Amino acid sequence: MRNLDVTTLRSFVAVAEAGGVTRAAGFLHLTQSAVSMQLKRLEELLGLELLDRSGRTIALTASGEQLLVYARRMVALNDEVMTRLTDQAYEGQITLGVPHDIVYPVIPQVLKQFNSAFPRVRVQLRTSYTRLLFEEFSKGTCDLILTTETQVGTGGETLCTKPLCWIGAPSGSAWRHRPLKLAFGFKCAFRPTVIEGLDGAGIDWDVVVETESDRTIEATVSADLAVHTMLEGTEPPHLERIDHNNSLPELPAQKVNLYGSGGSKGVVHDSLADMLRRAFRGNEKVKLSAA
């Protein structure tokens, strides 16, 4: 009788979901070679090729896709048994502050991972603007905060750097019109940078939407009535980056910074900070090589 090893299956699932061995190894706290060896043993056990290594990135074969369904169920069942039948030492609450525009796609992944590791610890997620999150952090309301800034302040660490991009409706033409119609939040940190860039390029502009609602901005932009700016990779599927061919000014890159992670502050706090580090640094590389 041949038996599947849950640890090996967990590595297989991590590689499939992360898109590469390197990133999966970081999530699993294993070396790249250890994960590669586990995948090789799994393929030898089953007598099947699970990964297509012919391209620059790892992809699943048909057999790999089929195994992934079972592997996820087996890993989840293992974790459920361990959670229900063993005493969880950590309980309580931790508060995380995140700017509206970088919640997706990373934060849901982190929350899911954290809940699996600390099921009795509640994460209170606060979403706001960077300036307001700094105020919350200074008052002690937030244990950890993420920010978007052009630089990093005292006590912060940069997790990744992302381009600030012009965003519009799919195949839209609003970016071609002058004055350029803009949609922004009242307290959006990108707004002064964008206006400075437009003024420097001699482009007339008009803010046609000022709101505290991200949905209002998205609706206006998706209707091709205005343009907006977002960090690369954070735009929703119903909007797209504008290929303006230098008709609009290039905007400065923004740093995603983490505050509150300095020094050891307990297993729960440090683990959440580490998950944020790995998630944002991994997400910065859209395509990961199999090496």
C-alpha positions in Angstrom: 0.0 0.0 0.0 1.4 3.4 -1.0 0.6 6.3 1.2 0.6 10.0 0.4 2.4 12.3 2.8 0.5 15.4 3.9 3.7 17.5 4.1 4.5 16.7 0.5 1.0 17.4 -0.6 1.1 20.8 1.2 4.3 21.7 -0.7 2.6 20.6 -4.0 -0.4 22.8 -3.2 1.8 25.8 -2.3 3.8 25.5 -5.6 0.5 25.3 -7.6 -1.0 28.3 -5.8 2.2 30.4 -5.7 3.1 29.7 -9.3 6.7 28.6 -8.6 9.0 26.8 -6.3 10.9 29.8 -5.0 7.8 31.7 -3.7 6.3 28.5 -2.3 9.5 27.7 -0.4 9.3 31.1 1.3 5.7 30.5 2.4 6.6 27.1 3.7 9.8 28.2 5.5 11.7 25.5 3.5 14.6 25.7 1.2 14.0 25.7 -2.6 15.9 22.4 -2.9 13.8 20.8 -0.2 10.5 21.7 -2.0 11.9 20.5 -5.3 12.9 17.2 -3.8 9.4 16.7 -2.3 7.8 17.3 -5.6 10.2 14.8 -7.3 9.4 12.1 -4.7 5.6 12.8 -5.1 5.9 12.3 -8.9 8.0 9.1 -8.4 5.4 7.7 -5.9 2.5 8.3 -8.3 4.5 7.5 -11.4 3.1 10.6 -13.0 4.4 14.0 -14.2 2.6 16.6 -12.2 4.4 19.7 -13.3 5.1 21.0 -16.8 8.6 22.4 -16.6 9.1 23.2 -20.3 8.3 26.9 -20.0 9.8 29.8 -18.0 7.2 29.3 -15.3 5.8 26.1 -13.7 2.5 24.9 -14.8 0.4 21.8 -13.8 -0.1 18.9 -16.2 -3.5 17.3 -16.5 -2.6 14.8 -13.8 -1.3 17.7 -11.6 -4.6 19.5 -12.0 -6.5 16.4 -10.9 -4.2 15.8 -7.9 -4.6 19.4 -6.8 -8.3 19.0 -6.1 -7.6 16.0 -3.8 -4.5 17.5 -2.3 -6.3 20.7 -1.2 -9.0 18.6 0.5 -6.5 16.3 2.2 -4.4 19.3 3.5 -7.6 21.1 4.7 -8.9 18.0 6.5 -5.5 17.5 8.2 -5.5 21.1 9.4 -9.1 20.8 10.6 -8.3 17.8 12.6 -5.3 19.4 14.2 -7.2 22.6 15.0 -10.2 20.8 16.6 -8.3 18.1 18.5 -5.3 20.1 19.8 -5.2 23.0 22.3 -4.5 26.3 20.6 -2.2 28.4 22.8 -2.8 31.7 21.2 -6.0 33.8 21.6 -6.9 37.4 21.4 -7.0 40.2 18.8 -4.6 42.1 16.6 -5.5 45.1 14.5 -4.1 45.6 11.0 -4.5 48.9 9.1 -4.3 48.8 5.3 -4.9 51.5 2.7 -8.0 50.9 0.6 -6.1 50.5 -2.7 -3.7 47.7 -1.6 -6.2 45.4 0.1 -6.5 43.3 -3.0 -5.1 40.9 -4.0 -2.7 40.3 -1.1 -4.5 40.9 2.1 -7.2 38.2 1.8 -4.4 35.6 1.2 -2.6 36.8 4.3 -5.8 36.7 6.4 -6.5 33.2 5.3 -3.0 32.0 6.1 -3.0 33.7 9.5 -6.4 32.2 10.4 -5.1 28.8 9.6 -2.1 29.3 11.9 -3.9 31.1 14.7 -7.6 30.2 14.5 -8.4 31.7 17.9 -6.8 35.1 17.2 -9.1 37.7 15.6 -7.6 40.1 13.0 -9.4 43.4 13.0 -8.8 44.9 9.6 -9.1 48.7 9.3 -9.0 50.2 5.8 -8.4 53.9 5.3 -5.9 56.4 3.8 -2.2 56.3 4.6 -2.4 59.6 6.6 -5.3 58.5 8.7 -3.6 55.1 9.3 -0.5 56.9 10.7 -2.8 58.7 13.1 -4.4 55.5 14.2 -1.0 53.9 14.7 0.4 56.8 16.7 -2.6 56.5 19.1 -2.0 52.8 19.5 -5.2 51.8 17.8 -3.4 49.7 15.2 -0.8 47.1 16.0 0.6 47.0 12.4 -0.1 49.3 9.4 0.7 49.2 5.8 1.2 52.5 3.9 1.8 53.7 0.4 4.6 56.4 0.2 7.3 57.6 -2.1 9.8 57.1 0.8 9.9 55.2 4.0 9.7 56.9 7.4 11.3 56.2 10.7 10.5 52.8 12.1 9.2 51.5 8.8 10.4 48.9 6.3 9.7 48.7 2.6 8.0 45.5 1.5 8.0 46.3 -2.2 8.0 49.1 -4.7 5.2 49.4 -7.4 4.7 51.8 -10.3 1.9 54.3 -10.0 -0.2 53.8 -13.2 -2.9 55.7 -15.1 -6.2 53.7 -15.0 -9.2 53.9 -17.3 -12.1 52.1 -18.8 -11.2 49.1 -21.1 -10.6 50.6 -24.5 -11.6 53.9 -23.2 -10.8 57.4 -24.6 -11.2 59.7 -21.6 -7.5 60.0 -21.2 -7.3 61.6 -24.7 -9.6 64.5 -23.8 -8.5 67.9 -22.5 -8.9 69.1 -19.9 -8.2 65.6 -18.5 -11.0 64.5 -16.3 -9.9 63.0 -13.0 -11.7 61.0 -10.3 -10.1 61.0 -6.8 -10.8 60.4 -3.2 -10.8 63.5 -0.9 -7.8 62.2 1.0 -6.0 60.2 -1.7 -2.2 60.4 -1.1 -1.6 60.1 -4.9 -3.6 63.1 -5.8 -1.0 65.9 -5.2 1.6 63.8 -7.1 -0.7 63.4 -10.1 -1.6 67.0 -10.2 2.0 68.1 -9.9 2.9 65.8 -12.8 0.1 67.1 -15.0 1.0 70.7 -14.2 4.6 70.0 -15.0 3.6 68.5 -18.4 1.4 71.5 -19.2 -1.8 69.3 -19.3 -5.1 70.9 -18.3 -7.1 68.9 -15.8 -10.4 68.9 -14.0 -11.4 66.9 -11.0 -14.9 65.8 -11.9 -15.4 63.3 -9.0 -14.3 63.9 -5.4 -15.6 61.2 -3.0 -14.8 58.9 -0.1 -16.2 55.9 -2.0 -13.9 53.8 -4.1 -16.9 52.3 -5.8 -18.0 55.7 -7.0 -14.6 56.3 -8.5 -14.6 52.9 -10.1 -18.1 53.4 -11.6 -17.1 56.8 -13.0 -13.9 55.5 -14.5 -15.4 52.3 -15.9 -18.0 54.5 -17.6 -15.1 56.3 -19.4 -16.1 59.6 -17.8 -12.7 60.1 -16.0 -9.3 58.5 -15.3 -7.7 57.5 -12.1 -4.3 56.3 -10.8 -3.6 53.0 -8.9 -0.6 50.9 -8.1 0.3 48.4 -10.7 -1.5 45.1 -10.1 -4.2 46.5 -7.7 -6.6 47.6 -10.4 -10.0 45.7 -10.5 -10.8 43.5 -13.5 -13.3 46.0 -14.9 -10.6 48.7 -15.3 -7.2 48.6 -17.1 -3.9 50.4 -17.2 -3.8 53.1 -19.9 -1.3 52.6 -22.7 -1.0 56.3 -23.3 2.3 56.2 -25.3 3.8 59.2 -23.3 0.7 61.3 -23.7 0.4 61.4 -19.9 3.2 62.1 -17.5 5.1 59.2 -15.9 4.3 59.0 -12.2 6.8 58.2 -9.4 6.8 54.7 -8.0 5.3 54.1 -4.6 6.7 52.1 -1.8 4.4 49.7 0.2 5.8 50.1 3.8 5.1 48.2 7.0 5.2 50.0 10.4 5.0 48.3 13.8 7.2 45.3 13.0 10.4 46.4 14.7 11.7 44.1 17.4 10.1 41.0 18.7 6.5 41.6 20.0 5.3 38.1 20.4 4.6 35.1 18.2 1.2 36.3 16.9 2.4 39.9 16.1 5.7 38.7 14.5 4.0 36.0 12.5 1.5 38.4 10.9 4.3 40.8 10.1 6.3 38.0 8.5 3.3 36.8 6.4 2.8 40.4 5.1 6.5 40.6 4.2 6.4 37.3 2.2 3.1 38.0 0.6 4.0 41.5 -0.7 7.5 40.7 -1.7 6.3 37.6 -3.5 3.4 39.4 -5.2 5.9 41.9 -6.6 7.1 39.2 -9.0 4.2 38.4 -11.1 5.9 35.5 -12.9 8.2 33.3 -11.0 10.8 30.9 -12.6 10.9 27.3 -11.6 14.5 27.7 -10.5 
